[in-house]
Amino acid sequence: MFDQKAILLAALLKVQEEVLVPGEGICYNVEIATFNTEGADDLAMNQMMSEIWVKWPEYSGYRTYPVPNGIIDPMVTFHGVDNLWEEEYGESRKRLLSFLIAELQKDSE
C-alpha cells in the first residue's frame, strides 16, 4: 500500500517551490506534480487536503473553493482570475499551501 500522505506532502512541497500551472489551484497542481508518481491517488489526496483546510483559520467555508477573497463568492473568484497565485488572492492560496504542508509535517512527526 502506498503512503498517500507522504506522496501528498512531497507534491505540496514541489508546488510550493514552483507553481506548475498558475491558472489552477492547489488540487490541480498536486495532480500535475504527482502525474507519474506510482501509487498516487488523486481522490485520496484531495480528501486529505479538504479535511485539513477546513481547520485553516482563513477557510472560506466552501470545501471545493477553500481560499477566500473577502469580497465575492470564492467559486466566482476562482473561475474569474487568470493567475490564482498572484495578488492578495494568490497570497491567501500560498498561505493555505503552507498550512497544508505544516499540518502534514506535524502529522508525520
C-alpha positions, 0 to 999 in steps of 0.5 A: 500500500502506498503512503498517500500522505507522504506522496501528498506532502512531497507534491505540496512541497514541489508546488510550493517551490514552483507553481506548475500551472498558475491558472489552477489551484492547489488540487490541480497542481498536486495532480500535475506534480504527482502525474507519474508518481506510482501509487498516487491517488488523486481522490485520496489526496484531495480528501486529505487536503479538504479535511485539513483546510477546513481547520485553516483559520482563513477557510472560506467555508466552501470545501471545493473553493477553500481560499477566500477573497473577502469580497465575492463568492470564492467559486466566482473568484476562482473561475474569474482570475487568470493567475490564482497565485498572484495578488492578495488572492494568490497570497491567501492560496500560498498561505493555505499551501503552507498550512497544508504542508505544516499540518502534514509535517506535524502529522508525520512527526 
